[in-house]
Amino acid sequence: MNNLKRVILDCDPGHDDAISIILAASKVSNLKIEAITTVAGNVEVEKNTLNALKVCDIIGLDDVPVAQGADRPLIKEREIAEEIHGETGLDGPKLPEKPEKKVIDKHAVDLIIEKVMESDGNITLVPTGPLTNIALAMIREPKIIPKIKEIVLMGGGTFGNWTPAAEFNIYVDAEAAKVVFESGVPIAMFGLDVTHQAIATDTIVEDLEKIENDVAHFVVELLKFFSKTYKDVFGFEGGPIHDACTVAYLIDPSIFRMEHVHVGIETKGELTYGMTTVDLLGVTGKQPNVHFASQLDSNKFWDLFTRALHTYSR
């Protein structure tokens, strides 16, 4: 157990969040999932929570607590991404209406605080949705900040996908992102620059279809729906599994090229709200606060992903 990395997955499932959970729980993973917490993002937090519970049912993740978190951003109005993830947030596969696993009777923010405060400073937070829960935890109990080992997040980039300047997760709650990025906690950031290199093309999906187990079949159904929406909305050749990049990095950091840079969060711009200002050339002179993922080894990434799905075979 000592060689395992302890993580809390804070998410808004979401096709790529679901896949991230599946990768984290696989037998190729070196992660011990301490908790799964949910936040409003891709769809409403209640739907995201149901989706997290259903994913846990599918992969037999019975002993990990799931806690529901913030139902709206810190300040601004809530926005969701139904056009990408569908009405349920996990459109595509046929899933039971109600999960067997139950959410715990504790708010996600309280669970994050509790887990981090009880730790030896060895818990990594892995947020793959808006950063509302993480910011609220830091605001409510600042003592957790020096005890968080690292934050490995999906969000931002040098361009946007929700506005020309802003990526969805950061745009939904830029004020929360600002709290997190300015906290001083070590951050590894997986933005659109690198996640758009993790495209599940038709060829990749066809290869994954050959894996004979229920979890792999579920992932293929997720990818088929996700790929279709990305083709329809953005003209992509497949769906980028953004969130799985965070877990892949924790399992095998050699998959990614990282740049140590300063990243700021824009909260006041009329056209740039939610922008992550990635100082790749060091023009601000500000101290680097983020390890920014810029490149992905596609062969290594998909090899890891394929091996992970094979481990769910009986």
FILO-207288 format. One record per atom (N, C-alpha, C): residue in one letter; x, y, z. Coordinates in steps of 0.2 Angstrom, whole numbers, padded with zeros to 4 digits, always signed. Layout:
<nodes>
AXYZ...
</nodes>
This chain:
<nodes>
M+0004-0006+0000M+0000+0000+0000M+0004+0006+0000N+0010+0006+0003N+0015+0012+0003N+0017+0015-0004N+0017+0010-0009N+0019+0013-0015N+0013+0016-0019L+0007+0016-0017L+0001+0018-0020L+0001+0026-0019K-0002+0029-0024K-0003+0036-0023K-0010+0037-0021R-0011+0041-0016R-0018+0042-0013R-0021+0048-0017V-0027+0047-0019V-0030+0052-0023V-0038+0053-0021I-0040+0059-0022I-0047+0061-0022I-0049+0063-0029L-0054+0060-0032L-0056+0062-0039L-0062+0066-0038D-0061+0073-0040D-0066+0078-0040D-0069+0079-0047C-0075+0077-0048C-0077+0077-0055C-0084+0079-0057D-0086+0079-0063D-0093+0080-0065D-0095+0076-0071P-0095+0069-0070P-0096+0064-0075P-0102+0065-0079G-0102+0066-0086G-0096+0067-0090G-0093+0061-0093H-0092+0060-0100H-0090+0054-0103H-0082+0053-0101D-0078+0059-0102D-0071+0058-0100D-0070+0057-0093D-0074+0060-0089D-0073+0059-0081D-0074+0052-0080A-0079+0049-0083A-0081+0042-0081A-0075+0038-0084I-0072+0039-0089I-0066+0035-0092I-0060+0036-0087S-0060+0042-0084S-0054+0044-0080S-0055+0040-0073I-0061+0039-0071I-0062+0035-0065I-0060+0027-0067I-0062+0025-0072I-0061+0018-0074I-0054+0017-0075L-0050+0022-0078L-0043+0021-0078L-0039+0021-0071A-0042+0025-0067A-0039+0026-0060A-0040+0019-0056A-0046+0016-0057A-0047+0010-0053A-0045+0004-0056S-0042+0004-0062S-0039-0002-0066S-0033-0005-0062K-0032-0011-0064K-0026-0015-0061K-0019-0012-0064V-0019-0008-0069V-0013-0005-0071V-0011+0001-0067S-0016+0003-0063S-0015+0010-0059S-0012+0009-0053N-0008+0014-0051N-0004+0014-0045N-0008+0019-0040L-0014+0020-0041L-0018+0025-0037L-0023+0021-0032K-0023+0024-0026K-0028+0022-0021K-0033+0028-0021I-0039+0026-0023I-0045+0031-0023I-0048+0032-0016E-0046+0038-0013E-0049+0039-0006E-0056+0041-0006A-0058+0044-0012A-0065+0047-0012A-0066+0049-0019I-0073+0049-0021I-0075+0053-0027I-0080+0058-0025T-0078+0064-0027T-0083+0070-0026T-0085+0073-0032T-0091+0076-0032T-0094+0078-0038T-0096+0085-0037V-0096+0089-0043V-0097+0096-0043V-0102+0097-0050A-0105+0103-0049A-0109+0105-0055A-0104+0107-0061G-0106+0105-0067G-0101+0106-0072G-0104+0104-0079N-0102+0098-0081N-0105+0096-0088N-0113+0096-0088V-0116+0093-0082V-0123+0094-0081V-0124+0096-0074E-0130+0096-0071E-0131+0098-0064E-0128+0093-0060V-0126+0095-0054V-0122+0091-0049V-0126+0084-0047E-0133+0085-0047E-0137+0079-0045E-0136+0073-0050K-0136+0075-0057K-0135+0071-0062K-0128+0068-0062N-0123+0073-0061N-0116+0070-0061N-0115+0065-0055T-0118+0066-0050T-0117+0062-0044T-0120+0055-0046L-0126+0055-0049L-0129+0048-0051L-0124+0045-0056N-0121+0049-0060N-0117+0046-0065N-0111+0043-0062A-0108+0046-0057A-0102+0044-0053A-0104+0037-0050L-0110+0037-0047L-0112+0031-0043L-0113+0025-0048K-0116+0026-0054K-0117+0021-0059K-0110+0019-0062V-0105+0023-0063V-0099+0021-0065V-0096+0016-0060C-0096+0018-0053C-0094+0014-0048C-0097+0007-0048D-0104+0007-0049D-0107+0000-0050D-0104-0004-0055I-0103-0001-0061I-0101-0005-0067I-0094-0008-0066I-0090-0004-0062I-0083-0007-0061I-0082-0010-0054G-0087-0010-0050G-0087-0014-0044G-0083-0010-0039L-0083-0003-0039L-0079+0001-0034L-0084+0002-0028D-0084-0003-0024D-0089-0003-0019D-0087+0001-0012D-0080+0001-0011D-0078+0003-0005D-0075+0011-0005V-0077+0014-0010V-0075+0021-0011V-0081+0026-0010P-0080+0030-0005P-0086+0035-0004P-0087+0040-0009V-0093+0041-0011V-0095+0046-0016V-0099+0052-0013A-0097+0058-0013A-0100+0063-0010A-0102+0069-0015Q-0108+0071-0014Q-0110+0077-0019Q-0108+0083-0016G-0106+0088-0021G-0103+0094-0019G-0107+0100-0021A-0103+0105-0023A-0106+0112-0025A-0111+0111-0031D-0117+0114-0030D-0122+0114-0036D-0122+0120-0040R-0117+0125-0039R-0116+0131-0043R-0109+0134-0042P-0107+0138-0046P-0101+0141-0045P-0101+0146-0039L-0095+0149-0037L-0094+0153-0031L-0098+0159-0032I-0098+0162-0038I-0101+0169-0039I-0106+0169-0045K-0104+0167-0051K-0108+0167-0057K-0114+0162-0057E-0118+0163-0062E-0123+0158-0064E-0120+0152-0067R-0124+0146-0065R-0122+0140-0068R-0122+0139-0075E-0117+0136-0078E-0118+0134-0085E-0116+0126-0086I-0120+0123-0091I-0119+0116-0092I-0117+0115-0099A-0115+0108-0101A-0113+0107-0107A-0117+0101-0110E-0124+0101-0110E-0128+0096-0113E-0126+0094-0120E-0125+0099-0124E-0123+0098-0131E-0117+0094-0132I-0113+0093-0127I-0107+0088-0128I-0109+0082-0125H-0112+0082-0119H-0112+0076-0115H-0120+0073-0115G-0124+0077-0118G-0131+0074-0118G-0135+0076-0111E-0141+0075-0111E-0146+0077-0106E-0144+0074-0099T-0142+0068-0099T-0140+0064-0093T-0133+0066-0091G-0129+0068-0096G-0121+0069-0094G-0117+0063-0096L-0121+0057-0097L-0118+0051-0099L-0122+0048-0105D-0124+0052-0109D-0129+0049-0115D-0124+0044-0119G-0128+0039-0122G-0124+0034-0126G-0126+0027-0123P-0122+0025-0118P-0124+0018-0115P-0131+0018-0112K-0133+0012-0112K-0140+0011-0109K-0138+0009-0101L-0140+0013-0097L-0138+0012-0090L-0145+0012-0086P-0144+0008-0080P-0150+0008-0075P-0152+0015-0073E-0158+0016-0072E-0161+0023-0070E-0158+0025-0063K-0158+0020-0059K-0155+0021-0052K-0149+0017-0051P-0144+0020-0048P-0138+0016-0046P-0139+0012-0039E-0135+0006-0039E-0136+0003-0032E-0132+0006-0027K-0126+0009-0029K-0122+0012-0024K-0125+0019-0022K-0124+0021-0015K-0127+0027-0013K-0122+0032-0011V-0124+0038-0012V-0120+0044-0010V-0120+0044-0002I-0114+0046+0000I-0114+0047+0008I-0117+0053+0010D-0119+0053+0016D-0122+0059+0019D-0117+0064+0022K-0113+0067+0017K-0108+0072+0019K-0107+0076+0013H-0106+0082+0013H-0105+0087+0008H-0097+0085+0005A-0096+0086-0001A-0090+0084-0004A-0084+0089-0001V-0086+0095+0000V-0081+0100+0003V-0079+0097+0010D-0083+0095+0014D-0082+0093+0020D-0078+0086+0020L-0079+0082+0015L-0076+0076+0014L-0068+0077+0012I-0068+0082+0008I-0061+0084+0005I-0057+0086+0011I-0060+0091+0015I-0056+0093+0021I-0054+0088+0026E-0059+0084+0027E-0058+0078+0032E-0052+0073+0030K-0053+0071+0023K-0047+0067+0021K-0040+0070+0021V-0040+0076+0019V-0034+0079+0019V-0031+0081+0026M-0035+0083+0030M-0033+0084+0037M-0030+0078+0041E-0034+0073+0039E-0032+0066+0042E-0026+0063+0039S-0023+0066+0034S-0018+0063+0030S-0011+0065+0032D-0006+0062+0030D+0001+0064+0031D+0004+0068+0026G-0001+0072+0023G+0001+0076+0017G+0003+0073+0011N+0000+0067+0010N+0001+0063+0004N-0005+0061+0000I-0010+0066+0000I-0016+0065-0004I-0015+0070-0010T-0016+0068-0016T-0016+0072-0022T-0024+0073-0024L-0026+0079-0025L-0032+0081-0028L-0032+0080-0036V-0037+0077-0038V-0038+0076-0046V-0044+0079-0048P-0045+0086-0049P-0051+0089-0051P-0051+0089-0059T-0057+0086-0062T-0058+0086-0069T-0064+0089-0071G-0067+0094-0067G-0072+0098-0068G-0071+0105-0066P-0076+0109-0065P-0074+0116-0062P-0071+0115-0055L-0068+0120-0053L-0064+0120-0047L-0067+0122-0040T-0074+0122-0041T-0078+0125-0035T-0077+0121-0029N-0077+0115-0029N-0076+0111-0022N-0069+0112-0019I-0064+0112-0024I-0057+0113-0021I-0057+0120-0018A-0059+0125-0021A-0059+0132-0019A-0062+0133-0012L-0068+0130-0012L-0072+0130-0006L-0069+0127+0000A-0066+0121-0001A-0062+0118+0004A-0056+0122+0006M-0053+0125+0002M-0047+0130+0004M-0050+0136+0008I-0055+0139+0006I-0058+0144+0009I-0061+0143+0016R-0064+0137+0017R-0067+0135+0023R-0062+0133+0028E-0057+0129+0026E-0051+0127+0030E-0045+0128+0027P-0042+0134+0028P-0035+0135+0025P-0030+0130+0027K-0030+0127+0032K-0025+0122+0035K-0024+0117+0030I-0029+0115+0026I-0028+0110+0021I-0023+0112+0016I-0022+0118+0014I-0018+0120+0009I-0010+0117+0009P-0007+0118+0015P+0000+0115+0015P+0000+0107+0015K-0006+0104+0016K-0006+0097+0017K-0008+0094+0011I-0010+0097+0005I-0011+0094-0001I-0005+0093-0005K-0004+0087-0006K+0003+0085-0010K+0003+0088-0016E-0002+0088-0020E-0002+0091-0027E-0009+0091-0030I-0010+0096-0034I-0017+0096-0038I-0015+0094-0045V-0018+0089-0048V-0017+0087-0055V-0024+0088-0058L-0025+0093-0062L-0031+0095-0065L-0032+0095-0072M-0038+0095-0075M-0039+0096-0082M-0043+0102-0082G-0040+0107-0086G-0043+0113-0087G-0039+0118-0090G-0042+0123-0094G-0038+0129-0097G-0034+0127-0103G-0029+0130-0105G-0025+0130-0111G-0023+0136-0114T-0020+0136-0119T-0018+0143-0122T-0024+0145-0127F-0029+0141-0128F-0035+0143-0132F-0041+0141-0128G-0047+0142-0131G-0053+0140-0127G-0057+0135-0131N-0062+0132-0128N-0067+0128-0132N-0074+0130-0130W-0075+0135-0125W-0082+0137-0123W-0083+0144-0125T-0077+0148-0125T-0077+0154-0128T-0070+0154-0132P-0069+0159-0136P-0062+0159-0140P-0056+0159-0135A-0057+0161-0129A-0052+0162-0124A-0052+0157-0119A-0057+0154-0117A-0058+0150-0111A-0060+0143-0112E-0057+0138-0109E-0059+0132-0108E-0065+0131-0103F-0069+0126-0104F-0076+0125-0101F-0075+0125-0093N-0070+0120-0091N-0070+0120-0083N-0068+0126-0080I-0063+0130-0083I-0061+0136-0080I-0066+0141-0081Y-0069+0142-0086Y-0074+0147-0088Y-0080+0146-0083V-0082+0140-0082V-0088+0139-0077V-0087+0142-0070D-0081+0142-0068D-0080+0145-0061D-0073+0148-0061A-0072+0153-0064A-0065+0156-0065A-0063+0159-0058E-0068+0161-0054E-0066+0164-0047E-0063+0158-0043A-0066+0152-0043A-0063+0146-0040A-0057+0144-0042A-0056+0145-0049A-0049+0143-0052A-0044+0148-0049K-0046+0154-0049K-0041+0159-0046K-0038+0157-0039V-0043+0155-0035V-0041+0153-0028V-0036+0147-0028V-0038+0143-0032V-0034+0137-0033V-0027+0138-0036F-0027+0142-0041F-0020+0143-0044F-0016+0148-0040E-0019+0152-0036E-0015+0156-0032E-0013+0153-0025S-0015+0147-0024S-0015+0144-0017S-0008+0142-0015G-0003+0141-0020G+0003+0139-0018G+0004+0132-0018V-0001+0128-0019V-0001+0121-0019V+0002+0119-0026P+0007+0114-0026P+0010+0112-0033P+0004+0109-0037I+0004+0112-0044I-0001+0110-0049I+0002+0108-0055A-0001+0102-0057A+0000+0100-0064A-0006+0101-0068M-0006+0104-0074M-0011+0106-0077M-0012+0103-0084F-0017+0100-0086F-0018+0097-0092F-0024+0100-0096G-0022+0105-0100G-0027+0109-0104G-0028+0107-0111L-0031+0111-0115L-0033+0108-0121L-0027+0107-0126D-0022+0111-0125D-0016+0110-0129D-0014+0102-0129V-0014+0099-0123V-0012+0092-0123V-0018+0087-0124T-0024+0089-0121T-0029+0084-0121T-0032+0083-0128H-0031+0088-0132H-0033+0088-0139H-0028+0083-0143Q-0023+0081-0140Q-0019+0076-0143Q-0021+0069-0141A-0026+0068-0136A-0029+0062-0134A-0035+0060-0137I-0035+0060-0144I-0041+0059-0148I-0043+0052-0149A-0049+0050-0147A-0051+0043-0148A-0054+0042-0156T-0050+0041-0160T-0052+0041-0167T-0055+0034-0169D-0059+0034-0174D-0062+0028-0176D-0058+0022-0176T-0052+0022-0178T-0047+0017-0178T-0046+0014-0171I-0045+0019-0166I-0044+0017-0159I-0050+0014-0156V-0056+0017-0157V-0062+0014-0155V-0063+0007-0157E-0061+0006-0164E-0062-0001-0167E-0057-0006-0163D-0051-0004-0161D-0047-0008-0158D-0049-0010-0151L-0052-0004-0147L-0055-0006-0141L-0061-0010-0141E-0065-0010-0146E-0071-0015-0147E-0069-0022-0147K-0062-0023-0148K-0060-0030-0148K-0059-0033-0141I-0059-0029-0136I-0058-0031-0129I-0065-0034-0126E-0064-0040-0124E-0070-0043-0122E-0072-0043-0115N-0074-0037-0112N-0077-0037-0106N-0082-0031-0105D-0086-0031-0100D-0092-0026-0100D-0089-0019-0099V-0084-0018-0095V-0081-0011-0094V-0079-0009-0101A-0075-0013-0104A-0073-0010-0111A-0078-0009-0116H-0084-0013-0116H-0089-0011-0120H-0093-0005-0118F-0093-0004-0111F-0096+0003-0109F-0092+0009-0111V-0085+0008-0111V-0081+0013-0113V-0082+0015-0120V-0082+0009-0124V-0083+0010-0131V-0090+0014-0133E-0095+0012-0129E-0101+0016-0130E-0101+0023-0128L-0097+0025-0123L-0096+0032-0121L-0092+0035-0127L-0087+0032-0129L-0083+0035-0134L-0086+0036-0141K-0091+0032-0143K-0095+0033-0149K-0099+0039-0148F-0102+0040-0143F-0107+0045-0142F-0102+0052-0142F-0097+0052-0138F-0093+0058-0137F-0090+0060-0143S-0087+0055-0147S-0084+0056-0153S-0089+0059-0158K-0095+0057-0158K-0100+0060-0163K-0102+0067-0161T-0102+0069-0154T-0104+0076-0153T-0098+0080-0154Y-0092+0078-0154Y-0086+0082-0155Y-0085+0083-0163K-0087+0078-0167K-0087+0078-0174K-0092+0083-0176D-0098+0083-0173D-0104+0087-0175D-0103+0094-0173V-0100+0095-0167V-0099+0102-0164V-0093+0105-0166F-0087+0102-0166F-0081+0105-0167F-0077+0102-0173G-0080+0097-0177G-0077+0095-0183G-0071+0090-0181F-0070+0088-0175F-0065+0083-0173F-0065+0076-0177E-0060+0073-0177E-0060+0066-0180E-0061+0061-0174G-0064+0063-0169G-0065+0059-0163G-0065+0063-0157G-0067+0059-0151G-0068+0063-0145G-0061+0063-0141P-0059+0069-0139P-0053+0069-0134P-0055+0067-0127I-0052+0062-0124I-0053+0060-0118I-0049+0065-0113H-0051+0071-0112H-0047+0076-0108H-0045+0073-0102D-0050+0071-0098D-0049+0070-0091D-0045+0064-0089A-0045+0059-0093A-0040+0053-0092A-0033+0055-0092C-0031+0061-0095C-0024+0063-0096C-0022+0064-0088T-0026+0066-0084T-0023+0068-0077T-0021+0061-0074V-0026+0056-0074V-0024+0049-0071V-0018+0046-0075A-0018+0047-0082A-0012+0044-0085A-0006+0047-0083Y-0006+0053-0082Y+0000+0056-0079Y+0002+0054-0072L-0002+0053-0068L-0001+0050-0061L+0002+0043-0062I-0001+0039-0066I+0002+0032-0067I+0008+0032-0071D+0009+0036-0076D+0016+0036-0080D+0017+0043-0082P+0021+0047-0078P+0022+0054-0080P+0026+0054-0087S+0030+0049-0089S+0034+0049-0095S+0030+0050-0101I+0023+0049-0101I+0019+0050-0106I+0019+0057-0109F+0020+0062-0104F+0019+0069-0105F+0025+0073-0105R+0025+0078-0109R+0031+0084-0108R+0028+0089-0104M+0031+0091-0099M+0029+0096-0094M+0033+0103-0095E+0030+0109-0094E+0034+0115-0094E+0032+0118-0088H+0037+0121-0084H+0036+0124-0078H+0035+0132-0079V+0029+0134-0078V+0027+0141-0081V+0023+0144-0076H+0022+0151-0077H+0017+0154-0073H+0010+0154-0077V+0005+0152-0073V-0002+0153-0076V-0006+0157-0072G-0009+0162-0075G-0014+0166-0071G-0021+0165-0074I-0026+0167-0070I-0033+0166-0071I-0037+0173-0072E-0040+0174-0078E-0043+0180-0080E-0050+0180-0077T-0052+0185-0073T-0059+0185-0070T-0062+0191-0072K-0059+0196-0075K-0062+0203-0076K-0063+0205-0083G-0060+0201-0088G-0061+0203-0095G-0067+0202-0098E-0070+0207-0102E-0076+0206-0105E-0076+0200-0110L-0071+0199-0114L-0070+0194-0119L-0065+0188-0117T-0062+0189-0111T-0057+0184-0109T-0058+0181-0103Y-0064+0182-0100Y-0066+0179-0093Y-0065+0171-0094G-0061+0169-0089G-0060+0161-0089G-0054+0159-0092M-0050+0164-0095M-0044+0162-0099M-0038+0161-0094T-0034+0156-0096T-0028+0154-0092T-0023+0157-0096T-0019+0162-0093T-0013+0165-0096T-0007+0161-0095V-0005+0157-0100V+0000+0152-0099V+0007+0156-0102D+0011+0157-0097D+0017+0162-0099D+0023+0157-0101L+0022+0154-0107L+0027+0150-0110L+0034+0153-0111L+0034+0159-0113L+0040+0163-0114L+0043+0166-0108G+0040+0166-0102G+0042+0170-0097G+0042+0177-0097V+0037+0180-0101V+0037+0187-0102V+0035+0191-0096T+0031+0188-0091T+0029+0192-0085T+0034+0192-0080G+0039+0188-0080G+0044+0188-0075G+0041+0185-0068K+0035+0182-0068K+0032+0179-0062K+0035+0172-0061Q+0035+0171-0055Q+0037+0164-0053Q+0033+0159-0055P+0035+0153-0058P+0031+0148-0061P+0027+0145-0055N+0021+0143-0056N+0016+0140-0051N+0013+0134-0054V+0014+0132-0060V+0011+0126-0063V+0016+0122-0068H+0015+0116-0067H+0018+0112-0072H+0013+0110-0078F+0014+0113-0084F+0009+0113-0089F+0011+0108-0094A+0006+0104-0095A+0007+0098-0100A+0007+0101-0107S+0012+0100-0111S+0012+0103-0118S+0012+0097-0123Q+0014+0092-0122Q+0014+0086-0127Q+0013+0080-0124L+0010+0075-0128L+0008+0068-0126L+0011+0063-0131D+0014+0058-0128D+0016+0052-0132D+0010+0048-0133S+0007+0049-0139S+0001+0045-0141S+0001+0038-0140N+0006+0035-0143N+0007+0028-0142N+0007+0025-0135K+0011+0028-0131K+0011+0027-0124K+0004+0027-0121F+0001+0033-0122F-0005+0034-0119F-0010+0029-0121W-0011+0027-0127W-0016+0022-0129W-0014+0015-0127D-0008+0014-0127D-0006+0008-0124D-0008+0007-0117L-0007+0012-0113L-0009+0012-0106L-0016+0011-0105F-0020+0015-0109F-0027+0014-0109F-0030+0007-0111T-0027+0005-0116T-0029-0002-0118T-0027-0007-0113R-0021-0007-0110R-0020-0012-0105R-0024-0011-0099A-0026-0005-0097A-0031-0004-0092A-0037-0007-0093L-0040-0007-0099L-0047-0010-0100L-0046-0017-0100H-0041-0020-0103H-0040-0027-0103H-0040-0030-0095T-0038-0026-0090T-0038-0029-0084T-0045-0030-0081Y-0050-0027-0084Y-0057-0028-0082Y-0060-0035-0084S-0056-0039-0088S-0058-0045-0091S-0058-0050-0085R-0063-0054-0085R-0064-0059-0080R-0059-0065-0081
</nodes>
